[in-house]
Amino acid sequence: MSHHQKVRSFSLSGFVLRGIGYLILLALSIFVLLPLIWMIITAFKEEGQAFRLQLLPERQHAIENIEPSKLSIPETGVVFQYENPVADHVNIAGDFNDWNPDEHEMHNVGDIWHIAIEDIVPGVHEYQLVIDHEEWILDPGNPQQIDGNSFIETEEKSLVFNTDPLLYTHLKDNQYQVHFYMPDAERVRIRTARETHTPTLENKHWHSLVQEVEPFTITYNLPFREAMAQLYTLENFTYILFNEEFPFSRYFMNSVVIATLAGFLTVLICTFAGYSFACRKIPYADLCFNLLMLSMMIPGMIYMVPQFALIVRFGWINTYQGLVIPHIANVFGLLLLRQYIRTIPDSLFQSAKMDGASEVQIVKNIVVPLCLPIMVTLFLLVFVTQWSNFLWQLIVNTPDSKLLTLPVGLNYFRGQYGASWEAIMAGACFSIVPIAVLFLFAQRYFIEGLTQGAVKE
């Protein structure tokens, strides 16, 4: 083998090894980012879809074990339908019954309230729903409104549906006539124990005769766009932002203020302390510094009880002082600044002192400009830590506090509204925005602070 062939073979093997290494790094990166990817995807999903490992929608859907006797609705007349899983009673009132809510009470089948009214004359009729005999609301399934009321336009022997999909059966000549309202469906099948029926589409609803009274199953296919609309939505974000009972903006601003104050004060204290340990001759300075380093070996949870006792003694519950001050004494930040300041040439400090500069002027004009990258790095680390701090902010704030932060607020949101993980993940997506923006604008200083080793004299 010639020299050129050996060089080409070596370069090819090196290229293959680099490619394999990049693929491994890519796979590991995706694995590490899986929680973030899951959070973002879940934030866009419809309610109840959070724990389904599904990126693309299923176009085929099924409604199984349907008992015809529980779905009987008269064939003619006007059919009203309303979905509410928590209501105890739903009545309908309108100009067709002189707005008498006691005359027509709706029936509940699988959290779907429905009623068929046969004696409505053709024309335009206004109506509202009455929830639990107390609250009057518009029909959310009917987008048409007149003077604050839902209205419906009927024709003789018409069927009007307000919520998709509507399924009902009608007993006719000892057979069940199955009606399934899903105008966007591409194909519908009705399967019984012995045979399968293919319904026909007429007047925007599918219907078929079922020869048996036994439970049956309906399968239907949706177009891709309609299926996507059933899996993903933007309503979770609007629900978080504009929910009057969940002051997201206040929680958000509290987190911004507390994290910013903690980061700024920590950097300020660590800069002066680092300068003192690095450049000033203090008795027993090395011993004190070593003791501080040893304190880093103690788990942070050990400090929580005495810190909380001091906060209670000072009366700092539900205050900015209680949320910020216990975390500004940062030994790790002191180590960063001390080691970084030690890399600054002594000649700069000596020249400044010969020119009559005070200690404050030295820190302001020499230490701060040269240590700006590591100071920004420390600020980002503290900001991220305090932004996601949950336990301390939970125990220092009472539930009625006006200083609740975003992590605690999201926890209360879950406790108040049940396990609405889709809405919680939408709120969590908003919580990563400040971190992303901060790193975007400060990445140059952050990288420089982590990689710069020394300053040559």
MOHUFEN-V405533 format. One record per pair of residues at least 12 apart in sequence whose ideal C-beta (glycine too) atoms are under 10 Angstrom apart, sorted by the first residue. I is the first residue (numbers start at 1). J is the second residue. D is the distance in Angstrom with one decimal. If there is no record, write none. Layout:
# MOHUFEN-V405533
i=[I,I]
j=[J,J]
d=[D,D]
This chain:
# MOHUFEN-V405533
i=[36,36,36,37,38,38,38,38,39,39,39,39,39,39,39,39,40,40,40,40,40,41,41,41,41,41,42,42,42,42,42,42,42,42,42,43,43,43,43,43,43,43,43,43,43,43,43,43,43,43,43,44,44,44,44,44,44,44,44,44,44,44,45,45,45,45,45,45,45,45,46,46,46,46,46,46,46,46,47,47,47,47,47,47,47,47,48,48,48,48,49,49,49,49,49,49,50,50,50,50,50,50,50,51,51,52,54,55,55,56,56,56,56,57,57,57,57,57,57,57,57,57,57,58,58,58,58,58,59,59,59,59,59,59,59,59,59,59,59,59,60,60,60,60,60,60,60,60,61,61,61,61,61,61,61,61,61,61,62,62,62,62,62,62,63,63,63,63,63,63,63,63,63,63,64,64,64,64,64,64,65,65,65,66,66,66,66,66,66,66,66,66,66,66,66,67,67,67,67,67,67,68,68,68,68,68,68,68,68,68,68,68,68,68,68,69,69,69,69,69,70,70,70,70,70,71,71,71,71,71,71,71,71,71,71,71,71,72,72,72,72,72,72,72,72,73,73,73,73,73,73,73,73,73,73,73,73,74,74,74,74,74,74,74,75,75,75,75,75,75,75,75,75,75,75,75,76,76,76,76,76,76,76,77,77,77,77,77,77,77,77,77,77,77,78,78,78,78,78,78,78,78,78,78,78,78,78,78,78,78,78,78,78,79,79,79,79,79,79,79,79,79,79,79,79,79,80,80,80,80,80,80,80,80,80,80,80,80,80,80,80,80,80,80,80,80,80,81,81,81,81,81,81,81,81,81,81,81,81,81,81,81,81,81,81,81,82,82,82,82,82,82,82,82,82,82,82,82,82,82,82,82,83,83,83,83,83,83,83,83,83,84,84,84,84,84,84,84,84,84,84,85,85,85,85,85,86,86,86,87,87,87,87,87,87,87,87,87,88,88,88,88,89,89,89,89,89,89,89,89,89,89,90,90,90,90,90,90,90,90,90,90,90,90,90,90,91,91,91,91,91,91,91,91,91,91,91,91,91,92,92,92,92,92,92,92,92,92,92,92,92,92,93,93,93,93,93,93,93,94,94,94,94,94,94,94,94,94,94,94,95,95,95,95,95,95,95,95,96,96,96,96,96,96,96,96,96,96,97,97,97,97,97,99,99,99,99,99,99,101,101,101,101,101,102,102,103,104,104,104,104,105,105,106,106,109,109,110,112,112,112,112,112,113,113,113,114,114,114,114,114,114,116,116,116,116,117,118,120,120,120,120,120,121,121,122,122,122,122,122,122,123,123,123,123,124,124,124,124,124,124,125,125,125,125,125,125,125,125,126,126,126,126,126,126,126,126,126,127,127,127,127,127,127,128,128,128,129,129,129,136,136,137,138,138,139,139,139,139,140,140,141,141,141,141,141,142,142,142,142,143,144,150,158,159,159,159,159,159,160,161,161,161,161,161,161,162,163,164,164,164,164,164,164,164,165,165,165,165,165,165,165,165,165,165,165,166,166,166,166,166,167,167,167,167,167,167,167,168,168,168,168,169,169,169,169,170,171,172,173,174,174,175,175,175,175,175,176,176,176,176,176,176,176,176,176,177,177,177,177,178,178,178,178,178,178,178,178,178,178,178,179,179,179,179,179,179,179,180,180,180,180,180,180,180,180,181,181,181,181,181,182,182,182,182,182,182,182,182,182,183,183,183,183,183,184,184,184,184,184,184,184,184,184,185,185,185,185,185,185,185,185,185,185,185,186,186,186,186,186,187,187,187,187,187,187,187,188,188,188,188,188,188,188,188,188,188,189,189,189,189,189,189,189,190,190,190,190,190,190,190,190,190,190,191,191,191,191,191,192,192,192,192,192,192,192,192,193,193,193,193,193,194,194,194,195,195,195,195,196,196,196,197,197,197,197,197,199,199,206,206,233,233,234,235,235,235,236,236,236,236,236,236,236,236,236,237,237,237,237,237,238,239,239,239,239,239,239,240,240,240,240,240,240,240,240,240,240,241,241,241,243,243,243,243,245,245,245,246,246,246,246,246,246,246,246,247,247,247,248,248,248,248,248,248,248,248,249,250,250,250,250,250,250,251,251,251,251,251,251,251,251,251,251,251,251,251,252,252,252,252,252,252,252,252,253,253,254,254,254,254,254,254,254,254,254,254,254,254,255,255,255,255,255,255,255,255,255,255,255,255,255,255,256,256,256,256,256,257,257,257,257,257,258,258,258,258,258,258,258,258,258,258,258,258,259,259,259,259,259,259,259,259,259,259,259,259,259,259,259,259,260,260,260,260,260,260,260,260,261,261,261,261,261,261,261,261,261,262,262,262,262,262,262,262,262,262,262,262,262,262,262,262,263,263,263,263,263,263,263,263,263,263,263,263,263,263,263,263,263,263,264,264,264,264,264,265,265,265,265,265,265,265,266,266,266,266,266,266,266,266,266,266,266,266,266,266,266,266,267,267,267,267,267,267,267,267,267,267,267,267,267,267,267,267,267,268,268,268,269,269,269,269,269,269,270,270,270,270,270,270,270,270,270,270,270,270,270,270,270,270,270,271,271,271,271,271,271,271,271,271,271,271,271,271,272,272,272,272,272,272,273,273,273,273,273,273,273,273,273,274,274,274,274,274,274,274,274,274,274,274,274,274,274,274,274,275,275,275,275,275,275,275,275,275,275,275,275,276,276,276,276,276,277,277,277,277,277,277,277,277,277,278,278,278,278,278,278,278,278,278,278,279,279,279,279,279,279,279,279,279,279,279,280,289,289,289,289,291,292,292,292,292,292,292,293,293,293,293,294,295,295,296,296,296,296,300,300,300,301,303,304,304,304,304,306,307,307,307,307,307,307,307,308,308,308,308,308,310,310,310,311,311,311,311,311,311,312,316,317,317,317,317,317,317,318,318,318,318,318,318,318,318,319,319,319,319,320,321,322,322,322,322,322,322,323,323,323,323,323,323,323,323,323,324,326,326,327,327,327,327,327,328,328,330,330,330,330,332,332,332,333,333,333,333,333,333,333,334,336,336,336,336,336,336,336,337,337,337,337,337,339,340,340,340,340,340,340,340,340,340,340,340,340,340,341,341,341,341,341,341,342,343,343,343,343,343,343,343,343,343,344,344,344,344,344,344,344,345,345,345,345,345,345,346,347,348,348,348,348,348,348,348,349,349,349,351,352,352,370,370,371,371,372,372,372,373,373,373,373,373,373,373,373,373,373,374,374,374,374,374,374,375,375,376,376,376,376,376,376,376,376,376,377,377,377,377,377,377,377,377,378,379,379,379,379,379,380,380,380,380,380,380,380,380,381,381,383,383,383,383,383,384,384,384,384,386,387,387,387,387,387,387,387,387,388,388,388,388,388,388,389,389,389,390,390,390,390,390,390,391,391,392,392,393,393,393,393,393,394,394,394,394,395,396,397,399,399,405,406,406,406,406,406,407,407,407,409,409,410,410,410,410,410,410,410,411,413,414]
j=[428,429,432,55,50,51,53,425,421,424,425,426,428,429,431,432,425,426,428,429,432,53,54,55,232,425,236,421,422,423,424,425,426,428,429,232,233,234,236,237,240,421,422,423,424,425,426,427,428,429,430,231,232,233,234,235,236,237,422,425,426,429,231,232,233,236,421,422,425,426,229,230,231,232,233,235,236,422,233,235,236,239,420,421,422,423,419,420,421,422,230,231,232,233,421,422,419,420,421,422,423,424,425,419,421,231,231,231,232,224,227,228,231,222,224,225,226,227,228,229,230,231,232,221,222,227,230,231,185,186,187,220,221,222,223,224,226,227,228,230,186,187,189,219,220,221,222,227,165,182,185,218,219,220,221,222,227,230,189,191,217,218,219,220,110,165,167,180,190,216,217,218,219,220,191,215,216,217,218,219,215,216,217,110,167,169,178,180,190,210,214,215,216,217,218,109,169,213,214,215,216,168,169,170,171,175,176,177,178,210,212,213,214,215,216,169,171,176,213,215,107,109,110,169,215,109,110,112,114,166,167,168,169,170,176,178,179,107,109,116,168,169,170,171,176,107,109,114,115,116,159,166,167,168,169,170,179,115,116,117,118,159,168,170,116,118,157,159,168,169,170,171,172,177,179,207,116,118,156,157,158,159,170,115,116,117,118,119,120,154,157,158,159,160,96,115,116,117,118,119,120,122,125,127,152,153,154,155,157,158,159,160,161,114,115,116,117,158,159,160,161,162,166,168,179,181,92,94,104,106,113,114,115,116,117,120,127,129,139,141,142,150,152,160,161,162,163,106,109,112,113,114,115,116,139,141,142,160,161,162,163,164,165,166,168,181,106,108,111,112,113,114,115,129,131,137,139,140,141,142,162,163,110,111,112,113,114,140,141,162,163,106,108,111,112,113,129,131,132,137,140,108,110,111,112,113,111,131,132,106,108,111,113,129,130,131,132,135,108,131,132,133,101,105,106,108,113,130,131,132,133,134,104,105,106,107,108,113,114,115,129,130,131,132,133,137,103,104,105,106,113,115,128,129,130,131,132,133,136,104,105,106,113,114,115,117,127,128,129,130,139,150,126,127,128,129,130,136,149,117,120,125,126,127,128,129,149,150,151,152,120,123,124,125,126,127,149,151,117,119,120,121,123,125,126,127,152,154,117,119,120,125,127,126,127,128,130,136,149,128,129,130,133,136,130,133,117,116,117,127,130,130,133,129,130,167,168,167,163,165,166,167,168,129,131,163,161,162,163,166,167,168,159,160,168,170,154,157,152,154,156,158,160,154,156,153,154,155,156,157,158,152,153,154,155,144,146,151,152,153,154,146,149,150,151,152,153,154,160,144,145,146,147,148,149,150,151,152,139,142,149,150,151,152,148,149,150,141,142,150,148,149,150,150,151,151,152,162,163,162,163,161,162,163,164,166,160,161,162,163,162,162,162,203,179,181,203,204,205,181,179,181,182,183,204,205,181,181,181,182,183,184,185,226,230,180,181,182,183,184,185,188,205,206,218,220,179,180,181,182,205,179,180,181,182,205,206,218,180,181,205,207,207,210,213,216,207,213,209,209,211,213,209,210,211,212,213,192,208,209,210,211,212,213,214,216,207,208,209,210,190,192,197,199,206,207,208,209,210,216,218,199,202,203,205,206,207,208,199,201,205,206,207,208,218,220,203,204,205,206,207,201,204,205,206,218,220,221,222,226,201,203,204,205,206,204,220,221,222,223,225,226,227,229,199,201,205,206,218,219,220,221,222,223,226,220,221,222,223,226,199,201,206,219,220,221,222,200,201,205,206,207,208,218,219,220,221,206,208,217,218,219,220,221,206,207,208,209,210,216,217,218,219,220,210,216,217,218,219,210,211,212,213,214,215,216,217,212,214,215,216,217,211,212,214,210,211,212,216,216,217,219,209,210,211,216,218,218,220,218,220,422,426,426,422,423,426,420,421,422,423,424,425,426,427,429,423,426,427,429,430,426,417,420,422,423,426,427,410,413,423,424,425,426,427,428,429,430,426,427,430,413,417,423,427,413,416,417,409,410,412,413,416,417,423,427,402,404,409,406,409,410,413,426,427,430,431,430,402,403,404,405,406,409,403,404,405,406,407,408,409,410,412,413,427,430,431,405,406,409,427,430,431,433,434,405,406,320,323,393,397,401,402,403,404,405,406,408,409,386,387,388,389,393,403,404,405,406,407,408,409,431,434,383,387,405,406,434,320,323,324,403,405,320,323,324,327,383,386,387,389,393,403,405,406,323,324,379,382,383,384,385,386,387,388,389,405,406,434,435,438,324,379,382,383,386,387,434,438,320,321,323,324,325,327,328,383,386,320,323,324,325,326,327,328,330,379,382,383,385,386,387,389,324,327,328,330,333,375,376,378,379,380,381,382,383,384,385,386,387,438,324,328,379,382,383,324,325,327,328,329,330,382,324,327,328,329,330,332,333,334,375,378,379,381,382,383,385,386,328,330,333,336,337,368,371,374,375,376,377,378,379,380,381,382,383,328,375,379,328,329,330,333,334,337,328,329,330,331,332,333,334,335,336,337,338,371,374,375,378,379,382,333,334,337,338,340,341,363,367,368,371,374,375,378,334,337,359,360,363,367,289,292,329,330,331,333,334,337,338,333,334,335,336,337,338,339,340,341,342,363,367,371,374,375,378,337,338,341,344,349,359,362,363,366,367,368,371,334,338,341,359,363,289,292,334,335,337,338,339,341,342,337,338,339,340,341,342,343,344,349,367,338,341,342,344,346,349,359,362,363,366,367,359,331,334,335,338,331,329,331,332,334,335,338,331,332,334,335,331,329,331,331,332,334,335,327,391,392,391,326,326,391,392,395,326,322,325,326,327,392,395,396,322,326,392,395,396,322,325,326,323,325,326,392,395,396,396,396,395,396,397,398,401,403,396,397,398,400,401,402,403,404,396,397,401,403,403,396,392,393,395,396,397,403,386,389,392,393,396,397,401,403,405,386,392,396,382,385,386,389,392,382,386,378,381,382,385,378,381,382,374,375,377,378,379,381,382,378,371,374,375,377,378,381,449,367,371,374,375,378,374,367,370,371,373,374,375,377,378,449,452,453,454,455,363,366,367,370,371,374,454,370,371,374,452,453,454,455,456,457,366,367,370,371,454,455,457,366,370,454,455,456,457,457,457,362,365,366,367,370,455,457,362,366,367,366,365,366,452,455,449,452,445,448,449,442,444,445,446,447,448,449,450,451,452,445,446,448,449,450,452,445,449,438,441,442,443,444,445,446,448,449,442,445,446,447,448,449,450,452,449,438,442,445,446,449,435,438,439,442,443,445,446,449,446,449,434,435,438,439,442,434,435,438,439,405,405,406,407,431,432,434,435,438,405,406,407,431,432,435,405,407,408,405,406,407,408,410,411,407,408,405,408,405,406,407,408,409,407,408,411,412,408,408,409,412,415,431,427,428,430,431,434,427,428,431,427,431,423,424,425,427,428,430,431,424,427,427]
d=[9.6,9.5,8.0,10.0,9.0,9.7,8.9,8.2,9.7,9.3,5.0,9.3,5.6,6.7,9.9,8.5,7.7,9.5,9.1,6.1,9.1,9.8,9.3,7.0,8.7,8.5,8.8,6.3,5.9,9.8,8.6,4.2,8.4,9.0,9.2,9.7,9.8,9.5,5.7,7.1,9.1,9.3,6.6,8.3,8.6,4.1,4.2,8.3,7.3,4.8,9.1,8.7,4.7,6.7,7.1,9.6,7.0,8.4,8.1,8.7,8.0,9.1,6.3,6.0,7.3,7.8,8.8,5.3,8.3,9.7,8.6,6.4,6.1,6.9,5.3,8.3,8.6,7.1,8.5,8.7,8.2,9.8,6.6,8.9,5.6,8.0,9.8,9.3,9.2,8.0,8.8,6.2,8.5,9.4,9.3,7.0,8.3,8.6,3.9,5.4,9.7,8.8,7.2,9.7,7.4,8.7,7.0,8.9,9.8,8.7,8.4,8.1,8.0,7.9,7.4,9.6,8.7,3.7,5.3,8.5,6.4,4.2,8.0,9.6,8.7,6.8,9.1,8.2,10.0,8.1,9.8,9.3,5.3,5.4,7.6,6.5,8.7,4.9,9.7,10.0,9.8,8.7,9.6,6.2,7.4,5.2,8.0,9.0,9.0,9.1,8.8,8.7,7.0,5.8,7.8,6.8,8.3,8.4,9.2,9.1,6.1,6.9,4.7,7.9,9.6,8.1,6.7,8.5,9.9,9.2,6.7,4.7,8.0,8.2,9.3,8.2,8.8,4.7,8.2,9.0,4.9,8.3,7.0,9.5,7.0,8.2,8.4,9.8,9.1,9.9,9.9,5.8,5.5,6.8,6.7,9.8,9.2,8.9,8.6,5.2,8.7,9.3,4.3,9.2,7.8,9.8,4.4,9.5,7.3,7.0,8.7,6.1,8.3,7.8,7.2,8.0,8.4,8.5,7.2,9.7,9.7,5.9,8.3,8.8,9.8,6.1,8.9,9.6,9.1,9.8,6.2,5.0,4.8,9.1,8.8,8.5,9.3,9.8,9.6,9.7,7.1,5.7,6.5,6.2,8.3,8.6,9.1,6.5,8.4,4.9,9.2,8.9,9.6,4.1,7.6,6.7,8.3,9.9,4.7,9.1,6.0,9.8,9.1,6.9,8.6,9.5,8.7,8.1,8.9,9.8,4.4,9.5,7.3,7.1,8.1,9.7,8.1,6.1,8.8,4.7,8.1,7.6,9.3,9.3,4.7,5.5,3.6,7.6,6.9,8.9,7.8,8.2,7.7,9.2,8.5,8.9,6.9,5.3,7.9,9.4,4.9,9.8,8.0,9.7,6.7,10.0,5.2,9.6,9.9,6.7,7.5,5.2,9.8,6.5,7.5,4.8,8.2,9.2,5.5,6.1,6.1,8.3,7.1,7.4,9.4,8.9,5.7,9.5,8.6,7.0,8.3,6.6,5.3,7.7,7.3,10.0,7.6,8.3,7.3,8.8,8.7,9.4,7.9,7.6,8.8,6.3,9.4,8.4,9.7,6.1,7.0,4.6,8.3,9.7,8.8,6.5,9.6,9.2,6.2,5.1,4.8,9.3,9.9,5.5,9.2,9.0,6.8,9.8,9.9,7.6,4.6,7.6,9.1,5.8,9.1,9.0,6.2,7.3,6.4,9.3,7.0,6.8,9.3,6.2,5.5,7.3,9.7,8.1,7.4,9.4,5.5,9.6,8.7,6.9,8.6,6.2,8.7,7.1,9.8,9.5,9.0,9.3,9.0,4.0,9.2,9.9,8.6,9.3,9.4,9.2,8.0,8.9,7.0,9.2,9.9,5.2,6.0,9.2,9.1,8.6,5.3,8.9,9.6,6.8,8.3,9.0,9.1,8.0,7.5,5.3,6.0,9.4,10.0,7.4,4.4,8.8,7.5,4.3,9.3,8.6,6.0,7.0,6.0,7.9,9.6,9.7,8.1,6.3,5.0,6.5,9.4,8.9,9.6,7.3,4.2,8.4,9.2,7.2,9.8,5.0,8.1,6.0,8.9,9.9,6.1,8.0,5.9,7.7,5.7,7.2,8.4,9.8,9.8,6.5,6.3,8.1,6.1,8.2,9.9,9.3,8.9,5.5,5.5,3.0,7.0,9.7,7.5,8.5,8.5,8.5,9.8,9.5,9.1,5.6,5.3,7.4,8.8,9.2,6.9,7.9,4.9,7.7,9.4,5.1,8.9,7.3,9.5,9.2,8.2,9.3,9.1,9.7,8.8,9.0,8.7,8.3,9.8,9.8,9.7,8.8,9.0,4.2,7.1,8.3,9.0,8.6,9.6,9.9,6.3,9.4,9.7,9.2,9.8,7.9,9.4,8.9,8.7,9.2,7.3,9.8,7.9,8.7,9.9,8.2,9.5,9.6,9.5,9.4,9.0,7.6,10.0,7.5,8.4,9.9,8.3,9.8,9.5,9.3,8.6,5.7,9.9,9.2,9.5,7.9,8.6,8.6,5.5,5.3,5.2,9.2,7.8,9.6,7.2,6.6,8.9,9.3,7.7,5.7,7.4,5.0,8.1,9.7,9.4,9.4,6.4,5.6,7.8,6.7,10.0,9.9,9.3,5.6,7.3,9.0,4.1,7.1,4.8,8.3,7.1,8.8,6.4,5.7,7.1,6.9,8.4,5.6,6.5,9.9,10.0,8.1,9.7,9.4,9.1,4.9,9.9,9.3,8.4,5.7,8.7,8.4,8.1,8.2,3.5,3.8,8.2,9.6,8.7,9.6,4.7,8.7,9.3,9.8,8.3,8.6,7.8,8.1,7.3,8.9,7.1,10.0,9.6,4.7,9.8,9.1,8.2,7.5,10.0,9.1,6.6,6.3,7.9,7.8,9.7,9.7,9.9,6.5,5.7,4.3,9.2,9.3,8.1,9.9,9.4,9.6,8.9,7.9,7.8,7.7,4.1,8.3,7.8,7.3,5.2,7.4,8.7,9.8,9.7,6.9,8.4,8.4,9.6,10.0,9.9,7.6,9.6,9.2,9.2,8.7,8.0,9.0,9.6,8.7,5.4,6.6,6.2,8.7,8.6,9.8,9.5,7.6,4.6,8.5,7.9,6.4,9.8,8.5,6.4,7.6,5.7,7.5,5.8,9.9,7.9,7.2,8.2,6.5,5.4,7.6,5.3,7.4,7.8,8.6,9.8,9.8,5.5,7.2,4.7,8.6,6.5,9.9,6.6,4.5,7.3,8.3,5.9,7.4,9.6,7.0,4.3,7.6,9.5,9.5,9.1,7.7,6.8,9.0,5.7,9.9,8.0,9.4,8.1,9.6,4.5,7.2,9.0,9.8,9.3,9.9,6.1,6.3,8.9,4.8,9.5,9.5,9.6,8.4,10.0,7.1,9.8,9.8,4.3,6.3,6.1,8.5,8.5,7.9,4.6,6.9,6.2,9.2,9.5,9.8,9.6,8.4,6.7,4.6,9.5,9.3,8.0,9.9,4.7,9.7,8.4,6.7,7.3,4.5,7.9,9.8,9.5,8.4,7.1,4.7,7.4,9.0,8.4,9.6,5.4,9.5,6.5,5.9,7.5,5.5,8.2,9.6,10.0,6.3,4.8,7.7,7.0,6.1,7.4,5.1,9.6,6.2,8.2,4.6,8.0,6.6,5.3,8.1,7.9,9.7,7.9,6.8,8.6,9.1,7.3,8.4,9.9,9.6,9.4,9.3,7.5,6.6,8.7,8.6,9.6,8.7,9.3,8.7,8.0,8.4,10.0,9.0,9.0,8.9,9.0,8.5,9.7,5.0,5.0,8.9,7.5,3.8,8.6,9.0,8.8,4.9,8.8,7.6,7.8,8.9,9.8,8.7,9.1,5.6,7.4,9.4,9.3,8.3,5.9,8.6,9.7,5.0,4.8,9.6,9.0,6.9,8.8,9.2,8.0,8.5,9.1,8.5,9.8,9.1,7.6,8.7,7.3,9.1,8.3,5.4,7.9,8.2,8.8,8.4,9.0,8.5,7.7,7.9,7.2,9.0,8.5,9.7,6.5,7.3,9.8,9.9,7.2,9.0,7.7,9.7,9.7,8.2,9.4,5.7,6.0,4.6,8.7,7.6,3.6,7.8,9.1,9.1,8.6,9.8,9.2,8.7,5.7,8.5,9.1,6.9,7.7,9.0,8.3,9.5,9.3,9.2,8.6,8.8,9.3,9.2,8.0,5.4,6.4,4.9,7.5,9.2,8.3,8.2,5.8,9.1,9.1,8.6,9.9,9.2,4.4,4.4,7.6,9.3,8.6,7.5,7.8,9.4,8.3,9.2,9.0,6.3,7.4,9.2,9.0,8.8,9.2,6.9,5.1,6.0,9.5,9.8,6.1,8.4,8.4,7.6,7.7,6.2,10.0,9.8,9.2,9.8,7.7,4.7,7.9,8.3,4.3,4.4,8.9,8.3,8.5,9.8,7.9,9.4,9.5,9.6,8.8,9.6,6.8,8.7,9.4,9.4,9.7,6.9,9.9,8.5,4.9,9.3,9.9,8.5,10.0,8.6,9.9,8.1,5.0,8.8,9.5,5.4,6.1,9.2,9.4,5.6,7.4,8.1,4.4,9.2,8.7,9.8,9.8,9.1,9.9,9.8,10.0,9.8,7.8,4.3,7.6,8.3,4.2,4.3,8.9,8.9,7.0,9.3,9.6,9.7,9.0,7.0,8.8,9.2,6.8,8.0,9.0,4.4,9.6,9.6,8.9,9.4,7.3,4.8,8.1,4.9,9.8,5.6,9.5,10.0,6.7,7.5,9.0,4.8,9.3,9.6,9.0,9.3,9.0,7.2,10.0,8.3,9.9,9.6,9.4,5.1,8.4,9.6,5.4,5.1,10.0,10.0,7.4,10.0,8.5,9.2,10.0,5.9,7.1,7.8,8.0,8.3,9.5,8.8,9.0,6.0,9.0,8.8,3.8,5.0,8.8,7.2,4.8,8.5,10.0,9.6,8.3,6.4,10.0,9.3,8.8,9.4,5.5,10.0,9.7,8.3,6.9,6.7,7.0,6.8,9.3,6.4,8.8,10.0,8.8,9.1,9.2,6.6,8.9,9.7,9.3,9.2,9.6,9.7,8.7,5.2,7.2,7.7,8.0,5.7,8.1,7.5,2.9,4.1,8.1,7.3,5.3,8.8,9.9,8.4,8.1,9.2,9.8,9.8,7.4,8.2,5.6,9.5,9.6,8.1,7.9,5.7,9.4,5.5,9.7,8.8,9.7,8.7,9.5,9.0,9.7,5.5,9.0,7.2,9.3,8.6,4.7,9.7,8.4,9.0,7.9,4.9,7.9,8.4,4.1,4.8,9.2,8.2,9.9,9.0,9.4,6.7,8.2,8.4,8.2,6.1,9.2,8.3,9.5,10.0,8.5,8.3,9.5,8.1,8.6,7.4,9.9,9.5,5.0,10.0,6.6,8.2,9.9,7.0,9.6,9.1,7.0,9.5,9.8,6.0,5.3,6.7,10.0,8.2,9.7,9.9,9.6,8.7,8.1,9.0,7.6,7.2,7.9,9.9,9.2,9.5,4.8,9.1,8.1,9.8,9.3,9.0,8.7,8.5,6.2,7.5,9.3,9.6,7.8,9.2,8.7,7.0,9.5,8.9,6.2,9.4,7.5,9.2,6.2,7.6,6.9,8.2,9.9,7.4,5.8,5.9,8.5,4.4,7.6,6.0,9.3,8.2,9.4,9.2,7.3,6.9,9.7,8.9,9.5,9.7,4.6,8.4,8.9,8.4,8.7,7.5,6.2,5.7,7.6,9.8,6.6,7.8,8.0,7.3,8.6,7.6,7.8,6.4,7.7,7.5,8.3,9.8,7.6,8.8,6.6,9.3,8.4,8.1,9.5,9.3,9.2,9.5,4.8,9.2,7.8,7.1,9.6,9.3,5.7,8.9,7.3,5.8,8.8,8.4,8.7,6.6,6.6,7.5,7.2,8.9,9.3,8.4,5.5,8.5,4.5,8.7,9.4,9.6,8.0,8.2,9.9,9.4,9.5,9.5,9.5,6.1,8.2,6.3,8.9,9.1,8.6,9.4,9.9,8.3,7.5,4.4,5.2,9.4,9.8,7.0,7.2,5.6,7.9,9.3,5.9,9.2,10.0,9.7,9.7,6.4,8.1,3.9,8.2,6.4,8.7,9.7,5.5,9.4,8.2,9.0,8.7,6.3,6.9,9.0,9.3,7.3,6.1,9.8,6.9,8.6,10.0,6.5,8.7,8.2,9.6,8.3,4.7,7.6,8.2,4.0,3.6,8.2,8.9,6.1,8.6,9.6,8.5,4.2,8.4,7.8,8.2,7.6,9.7,9.9,5.3,9.6,8.9,3.7,6.2,8.5,6.1,8.6,6.9,5.3,8.9,8.4,3.5,6.2,10.0,7.9,8.8,8.0,9.1,9.4,9.9,8.7,6.4,6.8,6.1,9.3,8.5,5.8,8.9,9.2,10.0,8.3,7.8,6.6,9.8,9.7,9.6,6.0,8.3,8.8,8.8,8.3,7.9,8.2,7.6,9.3,7.0,6.5,9.2,9.5,9.0,6.3,8.1,9.8,8.7,7.7,7.0,9.4,8.3,9.6,4.2,6.5,9.1,7.2,9.2,9.4,9.9,9.9,4.9,9.3,6.7,5.3,9.7,8.1,5.1,7.4,9.5,9.8,9.7,9.9,6.9,9.7,9.7,7.4,8.7,8.0,5.1,9.6,9.9,9.1,7.6,7.9,9.7,9.4,5.8,9.5,5.1,6.7,9.7,7.6,8.9,6.8,9.6]
